[in-house]
Amino acid sequence: MPKKRNHYSSQFKFQVAMEAARGMKTINQLASEHSVHPNVVSQWKRQLLNEGPEIFNNSSSHLHQQLQTRETELFEQIGRLKMELEWLKKKAASFS
């Protein structure tokens, strides 16, 4: 029977990756302490070091800008649909 995959919390991954990035212990030591494969610790460390600067980017303003753009598109669509509805009501009234 195959072994099930372990799912670790983001907090746990961050802690292990930070310990690996500090370099106080080897990756093998960390892996044995936390019962994780050394390749996984290396991946988490690499991911932390690569994506670390992006964490501090103004991601909230980027998200806010995306939401604002989406909201504008939806309001435009609502306006178009209202105009089409009024046009259809006029056309339907002329057939009655």
C-alpha positions as CSV (number, residue, x, y, z in Angstrom):
1,M,0.0,0.0,0.0
2,P,1.5,3.4,-1.0
3,K,2.5,5.8,1.7
4,K,0.2,8.9,1.9
5,R,1.7,12.3,1.2
6,N,2.3,14.6,4.2
7,H,0.9,18.1,4.0
8,Y,2.7,20.6,6.1
9,S,1.4,24.0,7.2
10,S,2.9,27.1,5.7
11,Q,4.1,28.2,9.2
12,F,6.0,24.9,9.6
13,K,7.5,25.2,6.1
14,F,8.6,28.8,6.9
15,Q,10.2,27.8,10.2
16,V,12.2,25.0,8.7
17,A,13.2,27.1,5.7
18,M,14.4,29.9,8.0
19,E,16.5,27.5,10.0
20,A,18.0,26.2,6.8
21,A,18.7,29.7,5.5
22,R,20.4,30.6,8.8
23,G,22.9,27.9,8.2
24,M,23.4,27.0,11.9
25,K,22.6,23.3,11.1
26,T,23.0,21.2,8.0
27,I,20.0,20.4,5.9
28,N,20.4,16.8,6.9
29,Q,20.3,17.7,10.5
30,L,17.1,19.8,10.0
31,A,15.5,17.1,8.0
32,S,16.1,14.4,10.6
33,E,14.9,16.8,13.4
34,H,11.7,17.6,11.7
35,S,11.1,14.2,10.0
36,V,11.2,15.6,6.5
37,H,13.2,14.5,3.5
38,P,16.3,16.7,2.9
39,N,15.2,17.5,-0.6
40,V,12.1,19.0,0.7
41,V,14.0,21.2,3.1
42,S,16.2,22.3,0.2
43,Q,13.2,23.1,-1.9
44,W,11.6,25.2,0.9
45,K,14.9,27.0,1.5
46,R,15.2,27.8,-2.2
47,Q,11.6,29.0,-2.4
48,L,12.1,31.2,0.6
49,L,15.3,32.8,-0.8
50,N,13.8,33.2,-4.3
51,E,10.4,34.6,-3.2
52,G,11.5,36.4,-0.1
53,P,11.7,39.9,-1.7
54,E,8.3,39.5,-3.2
55,I,6.7,39.0,0.2
56,F,7.5,42.6,1.1
57,N,6.2,44.0,-2.2
58,N,3.0,46.0,-2.0
59,S,0.9,43.0,-2.9
60,S,-2.1,44.5,-1.2
61,S,-2.1,47.5,-3.6
62,H,-1.7,45.1,-6.5
63,L,-4.7,43.1,-5.3
64,H,-6.7,46.3,-4.8
65,Q,-5.9,47.4,-8.3
66,Q,-7.0,44.1,-9.7
67,L,-10.3,44.3,-7.7
68,Q,-10.9,47.8,-8.9
69,T,-10.3,46.8,-12.6
70,R,-12.7,43.9,-12.2
71,E,-15.3,46.1,-10.5
72,T,-15.1,48.6,-13.4
73,E,-15.6,45.9,-16.0
74,L,-18.6,44.6,-14.1
75,F,-20.2,48.0,-13.9
76,E,-19.7,48.5,-17.6
77,Q,-21.3,45.1,-18.3
78,I,-24.3,46.1,-16.0
79,G,-24.7,49.3,-18.0
80,R,-24.7,47.4,-21.3
81,L,-27.2,44.9,-20.1
82,K,-29.5,47.6,-18.8
83,M,-29.4,49.3,-22.2
84,E,-30.1,46.0,-24.0
85,L,-33.0,45.3,-21.6
86,E,-34.6,48.8,-22.3
87,W,-34.1,48.3,-26.0
88,L,-35.8,44.9,-25.9
89,K,-38.7,46.3,-23.8
90,K,-39.3,49.0,-26.4
91,K,-39.2,46.4,-29.3
92,A,-41.5,44.0,-27.4
93,A,-44.0,46.9,-26.7
94,S,-44.2,47.7,-30.5
95,F,-45.2,44.1,-31.2
96,S,-48.0,44.1,-28.7
